[in-house]
Structure formats: structure tokens, C-alpha cells
Amino acid sequence: MEILSPITGSANTSLVLEMDVARIVSLYKKEQDLDVTRYFNGRKTIELRICNDTGYRFYYPMDIYGDDVFYQHLQKTGLYYLKEKWEYDKAISLIKNDQKVLEIGSGAGFFMRKLKEQRRSSLSGLELNTHQVREAQNEGFDVINSTIEDFARTNAGAFDVVVFLQVLEHVPDIRSFISASLQALRPGGQMIICVPYNNPYLYRHDLYHTLNLPPHHAGLWDKRSFRQLPVYFPMKLNGVYIEPLSDYKKWYQVQQENLKERNNPLNRLMSLVPPMIYKNFLRLMRHMVEGRNILVEYIKN
């Protein structure tokens, strides 16, 4: 059976590796206190595949994704929906005053609140987590429970900017989602996207990083895959921005763990370096180390 790319629709895809569902379920239970068994529908393995035309890696089958219950559980941990993020400031720096802005996946309105404080903008939001919709509405924001596909049908060309931050990595049908996002934009409008960056220290060695797996994430993005999108959609790339390193301790731990797994003696040497020393060194070098997230800006043709 041909397995099609969720970006191009082409069968030019290849298997990267098969992944053990029992291991994924165990990790979610251990690290998130969450039983995700039911989302895998009895499967023993899933596939990580790559679209050879774009470099985008995606999980297959593409029907393993979190629902309202899943994301409400993550919300309760207090670690998932954050009021301050690097991408909020970066996205706002790209948005001008007096623009009509649509945020897809607006949550409780944290980005919208910050944008409102810094720009004169007309703001609208879409969110699938019903609890978050109520929270945003209680704060006075125009947020509704709707998919972008449904919303764009009656709001074609209505917005100057469409923003989705930490959303696209959850989307199985990339073609439909981006096409609808562009439909909501006027010609010359901006589309701003931020996702986890899947080429830096955090994910390079760890394909079983819990929240980078289904049912949370549907795919893995990097610079190449974003640079290829204008080949398949009517838009041009206007900027690519990588978050500088900020979590120095996590960076150091990831390097140590990888060296330990490979029985590299440098692991023992790293264990002797005091945290104050490596943190100060990494602080000086932070702009030379690619961090957790990538943000891209496109202009609609």
C-alpha cells in the first residue's frame, strides 16, 4: 500500500524506523501520569516515515492524535500552557499595528493578551480545547471552538496575519491545514508558524522523547521541511528564526546521556564539571547553540 506524504500528497515516502507502542505507552505513564493506550487502537508498532521531497518526518498511521481529554490532562500539569514563551515575543516583533490577526490554537489567550498589550490589533482565535475556549472568552477574547478548515470557508481573505504557535506539529493533514490558513489570509498577508525544532540538542539523539511522540505530535519539523513548503503552497518564505539556547542544564544532561549510551569516556569528564562553570560557559555561547524552537514567516502570494 502506498503511504502518501501529508504535505505533497505524493507516495515518495520512506520508512525511517518502526517504533514500539508499549515503550511509548510506558513513557507517557511514567513521565506524564497518563495512560495513552486507547489512542493506538491495539497496534504493537507505529512507523516514523519521511517525505523524501521535503524532509518532513511523520508518524504513521496518521490517526493517533490527542483529544480534548488528553490536552485537558496536560493543562492540569501546569507545564504545558505557559504565559511566557520565546515565540510570543518573536512573533509580535513581526506584526505591525492595526492588523487583523487570527491565532489558530489560541489556548486561553496568553499570546493574544501579550499582543494586545504591544500592538493595536483586531484579534480572533480558534481553539479545540473547550476548557481553554471558555477561559479565553472569560478574559474577553474572541475565541471560538472551530477548525481552521470550517472557519476559512466563511472568512476567506479576512485577515492580515494568521499565527499558529506550537500547533502544526499536532496536525496530521498538513495540506488541508495550511491551505485553509492561507485561504483566511488576504494576498500579501503573513503566516507565522512556530514548532519544536527537531534538529537541535534535545531531539537529535532521542526519538523516544515523550511529548514529541503520538498521540501528542503528528510530525517532526526542521529547516529543510519549512524551506520546501513554498514549492507546494502559494507563498514565499520571508524569515527563519531559531530560539537561542536557554535551558543550559537540560542541554548538558542530554549530551551526557548520549555519551553514556555510547560508552564514551567524555561522559565521566563532563560529570566532573561544576554546574556554575558549564552554565556560565553556555550562557556566553547561547547564540551559537540552536535551541528548542523554530519560527518561520511566510507571505501569501
C-alpha positions in Angstrom: 0.0 0.0 0.0 1.3 3.5 -0.9 1.7 5.8 2.0 1.3 9.4 0.9 3.1 12.5 2.2 0.8 14.7 4.3 2.5 17.7 2.7 2.8 16.8 -1.0 0.2 14.0 -1.4 3.0 12.1 -3.2 3.8 8.4 -2.5 7.5 9.4 -2.4 7.9 8.5 1.3 10.2 6.1 3.1 10.3 4.2 6.4 12.7 5.7 8.9 12.1 3.2 11.7 9.4 1.2 13.4 8.6 2.3 17.0 7.4 0.2 19.9 4.0 1.2 21.2 4.5 -0.5 24.6 7.6 1.7 25.1 5.7 4.9 24.2 2.7 4.0 26.5 5.2 3.3 29.3 6.9 6.6 28.9 3.7 8.6 29.0 2.6 6.8 32.1 5.9 7.3 33.8 6.6 10.9 32.8 3.1 12.4 32.3 1.0 10.1 34.6 -1.2 9.5 31.5 -2.5 6.2 30.0 -2.4 6.7 26.2 -3.1 3.0 25.4 -6.5 3.7 23.7 -5.1 6.1 21.2 -3.1 3.4 19.5 -6.1 1.1 18.8 -4.4 -2.1 19.7 -1.3 -1.6 17.5 2.0 -3.0 18.6 4.2 -0.7 16.5 3.9 2.5 14.6 6.1 3.9 11.8 8.2 7.1 11.6 8.3 7.9 7.9 9.9 10.7 5.9 8.6 12.7 2.9 11.6 12.4 0.6 10.6 15.6 -1.3 10.6 17.9 1.8 12.4 16.0 4.6 9.3 16.2 6.8 9.1 13.2 9.1 5.7 12.0 10.2 4.1 9.2 12.3 2.0 6.6 10.5 -0.8 5.7 10.7 -2.0 9.3 10.9 -4.9 8.7 13.2 -3.1 8.7 16.5 -3.7 12.1 18.0 -4.8 13.6 21.3 -8.3 14.6 22.0 -9.9 17.1 24.4 -9.4 14.8 27.4 -5.7 14.4 26.5 -5.0 18.1 26.4 -7.0 18.9 29.5 -4.8 16.5 31.4 -1.7 18.2 30.1 -3.2 21.6 31.2 -3.5 20.3 34.7 0.3 19.7 35.0 0.9 23.4 34.8 3.9 22.8 32.4 2.1 22.8 29.0 0.2 26.1 28.6 2.7 28.8 29.6 2.1 32.6 29.8 5.6 33.5 28.6 7.4 31.9 25.6 10.2 33.0 23.3 7.9 32.6 20.3 5.4 35.1 21.7 8.0 37.9 21.6 9.4 36.9 18.2 6.0 36.7 16.5 4.9 40.0 17.9 8.1 41.6 16.6 6.9 40.6 13.1 3.4 42.0 13.4 2.6 45.7 12.7 -0.1 47.9 14.3 -3.6 48.0 13.0 -3.6 44.5 11.5 -6.3 41.9 11.7 -4.8 38.8 13.4 -6.1 35.3 13.6 -4.4 32.9 16.0 -5.0 29.2 15.5 -4.7 27.2 18.7 -5.0 30.2 20.9 -5.5 28.3 24.1 -6.6 30.6 27.0 -5.3 33.7 25.1 -1.8 34.1 26.5 -0.3 35.2 23.2 -3.4 37.3 22.4 -3.1 39.2 25.7 0.6 40.0 25.1 -0.1 41.1 21.5 -2.9 43.3 22.7 -0.5 45.0 25.2 2.1 45.8 22.5 0.1 46.3 19.2 -3.2 47.8 18.1 -4.7 44.8 16.5 -8.1 43.2 15.9 -7.8 39.7 17.4 -9.6 36.5 16.8 -8.8 32.9 17.9 -9.6 29.3 17.2 -9.1 26.6 19.8 -10.2 22.9 20.0 -9.7 22.5 23.8 -13.2 23.5 25.1 -11.9 24.4 28.6 -9.3 26.8 27.1 -12.0 28.4 24.9 -14.1 29.2 28.0 -11.1 30.7 29.7 -10.2 32.9 26.8 -13.8 34.0 26.4 -14.0 34.8 30.1 -11.0 37.1 29.5 -12.9 38.9 26.8 -11.2 37.4 23.8 -13.0 36.5 20.6 -12.1 32.8 20.6 -14.3 30.0 19.2 -14.2 26.3 19.1 -13.6 25.6 15.4 -11.2 24.1 12.9 -9.4 26.4 10.5 -11.0 24.5 7.6 -14.5 25.3 8.7 -13.6 28.9 9.8 -11.9 29.8 6.5 -14.9 28.9 4.4 -16.8 31.9 5.7 -13.8 34.1 6.4 -11.8 33.9 3.2 -9.2 36.7 2.8 -10.4 38.3 6.1 -7.0 38.5 7.9 -3.7 40.3 7.6 -1.9 37.8 9.8 -2.5 34.2 10.7 -0.4 32.8 13.6 -0.1 29.3 14.9 2.4 28.7 17.7 3.2 25.1 18.8 0.2 23.8 16.7 1.5 22.5 13.3 3.4 19.6 15.0 0.0 18.3 16.1 -1.7 18.4 12.7 -1.9 15.1 10.6 -3.3 16.7 7.4 -0.7 19.4 6.7 -2.1 20.1 3.2 -5.6 20.9 4.4 -4.5 22.9 7.4 -2.0 25.2 5.6 -4.4 25.6 2.6 -7.2 26.7 4.9 -4.8 29.1 6.8 -3.8 30.7 3.5 -7.5 30.9 2.5 -8.2 33.0 5.6 -5.3 35.4 4.6 -5.5 38.4 2.2 -2.9 38.4 -0.6 0.3 39.7 0.8 -0.7 38.6 4.3 1.7 37.0 6.8 1.6 33.4 8.1 3.7 32.9 11.2 4.5 29.4 12.5 6.4 28.1 15.5 7.0 24.4 16.3 9.6 22.4 18.2 12.9 22.4 16.2 13.8 18.8 15.5 17.4 19.1 14.8 18.9 20.5 18.0 20.4 19.0 21.1 17.1 18.0 22.6 15.8 15.6 19.8 18.8 14.7 17.8 19.6 11.6 19.8 16.2 10.9 21.4 13.5 9.7 19.1 11.5 8.5 22.1 11.2 11.9 23.7 7.8 11.6 25.3 5.9 14.7 24.2 7.5 14.5 20.7 5.6 11.3 20.1 1.9 10.4 19.3 -0.7 11.0 20.5 0.9 14.4 21.1 2.8 15.1 18.0 2.0 14.0 14.4 5.3 15.0 12.8 8.8 16.4 13.2 9.8 19.7 11.5 13.2 21.2 10.7 14.7 23.9 8.5 14.6 21.9 5.3 10.9 20.9 5.6 9.9 24.6 6.1 12.0 25.8 3.2 10.3 23.3 0.9 6.7 24.4 1.8 6.5 27.2 -0.8 7.1 24.6 -3.5 3.6 23.2 -2.7 1.7 26.3 -1.4 1.2 29.8 -2.9 3.5 31.6 -0.5 7.1 32.7 -0.1 9.5 32.2 2.8 10.3 35.6 4.5 12.3 34.5 7.6 13.6 31.6 9.6 14.4 32.1 13.3 15.8 29.6 15.8 15.4 30.1 19.5 18.8 30.5 21.3 19.7 28.0 23.9 18.0 28.8 27.3 17.9 25.6 29.3 21.6 25.1 30.0 21.2 22.2 32.5 19.0 20.3 30.1 21.5 20.7 27.2 24.3 19.4 29.4 22.3 16.4 30.6 21.3 15.5 27.0 24.9 15.5 25.9 26.0 13.4 28.9 23.2 10.9 28.4 24.2 10.4 24.8 27.8 10.0 25.6 27.0 7.5 28.3 24.8 5.4 25.9 27.8 5.3 23.5 30.2 4.4 26.3 32.2 7.5 25.5 34.7 8.4 28.4 33.9 12.1 27.9 30.8 11.4 29.9 32.8 10.9 33.0 34.8 14.1 32.4 31.6 16.1 31.9 30.2 14.8 35.2 33.2 16.5 37.0 32.4 20.0 35.7 30.5 22.1 38.3 27.1 23.4 37.1 28.2 27.0 37.7 31.1 26.5 35.2 29.1 24.9 32.4 26.1 27.2 32.8 28.3 30.3 32.6 30.1 28.9 29.5 26.8 28.0 27.8 25.3 31.4 28.6 28.2 33.1 26.7 27.8 30.7 23.8 23.9 30.5 23.7 23.5 32.3 20.4 25.8 29.7 18.8 23.7 26.7 20.0 20.4 26.0 18.4 17.6 25.8 21.0 14.2 24.1 21.3 12.0 26.0 18.8 11.9 27.3 15.2 9.7 30.1 14.0 9.1 30.9 10.3 7.3 33.7 8.5 5.7 33.3 5.0 4.0 35.9 2.8 0.9 34.8 0.8 1.3 35.3 -3.0 
